[in-house]
Amino acid sequence: MKATILSFRRGRHTQTTNQFLLELPGVDTRALASQFIGRRVLWQSTAGKKIYGKITQTHGNSGIVRARFSKGLPGTAITNKIEIIEKETKKATKEKK
C-alpha cells in the first residue's frame, strides 16, 4: 500500500524534521487510521537510498497519520509516495520457517 507524504509535523514556531504527516488512500476516519499504528514505512529515493520509519499515531479526525523516521527525510520527499510495509502475523512467520 502506498501513502502520500503531506508535510512535516509542525507547530507555529517549530518544525519536527523527522516526523511527517501521511495521507492513506481510502482512509477518511480516525478509527480506520488507527488500524495502521505500529506499521513500518519505507521511503526510497530515486538513487536507491532507503529510510525506514514507523506510524506512531493519528492526526486529527480525517484519517491522517503521523510517522516518525530514524533520520529526517529531505524536503523534496513531500508529496512523494511512500510504501507501507504489511504487518506479518505470527502464523505467517511460522509458515516461512
N, C-alpha and C positions, 0 to 999 in steps of 0.2 A: 504494500500500500504506500502511496506517495502523499506527502503533505506539502503545503506551501509555507515558506518562511515569510512572516508578515513584517516583523520588526524586532529590534532589541527590546528587552524588558526595560522600561524606563519610568522615571518619575519626572517631576517638574524640573529638577536641577541635576538629576543623575541619570546615568545610562549604564546598565549592567551588561558588559560586553560578552560574558559567557552564558547568558540566558536569553532565549529567543521565544517569541510567540509564534505558534504554528496553527495553521488552519487545516483541518482534516476534511476531506471531501465526504459529503453526506452526513456529517455530524453537525447538528444545529442546536443541541441542548446540553446542559451541564451533565445530565445523567449519562448520556451517550459518551461524552468526552471523558468522564471519569473511568470508563472501562479501559482506556488506553494508558492510565497512570502505571508507571513501572516498566513500560516497554522501552526498548533501546531504539535509538535513531542513528542514522548514518548519513553524513554529508560527504560527498565526494567531489573534489574539484575536477576541472577538465584535464589537469595534469595527472590526476590519479591519487592525489593526497586524500586520505580518509581521516575524518574526525568523528568520533562516536560521542553520543550524548544519551540522556535519559529523560523521559517525560516525567515531570515531577508533580504537576498539579494543574487544575483547570484555571481558566482566566475568564471571569465574567460568566454570563448565562447563555452565551451564543455558541458554545462548542469549541472555543479556542483553548489551546493547552499551552503550558509553559514547559520548555525543555532546557535542561542545563547541560552544557558541554564541558569536556575536560579542558579545552583551550577555547578561546574565543574564535568565532568564525570571522572571516573578512566581511567587510560591509557590502561587498559585491554579492554576497550569498543571499541577501534579502531579495525576495520574490523568486528564488530558485526552488526547485523541488527537492525534497529530502525523503529518504527511504525509511519507513518504519519497519523494523525487524520484528517478525512474528514471534510471539512467545512460544517456547517449546513446553509442552506438558511433560509431566513425569513419565507418563505412559509412552510418549514418543521417544524420549531419551532411552528408555529401557529397550525398546524395539530396535534401536540403532546398534546396541551392544550385542 
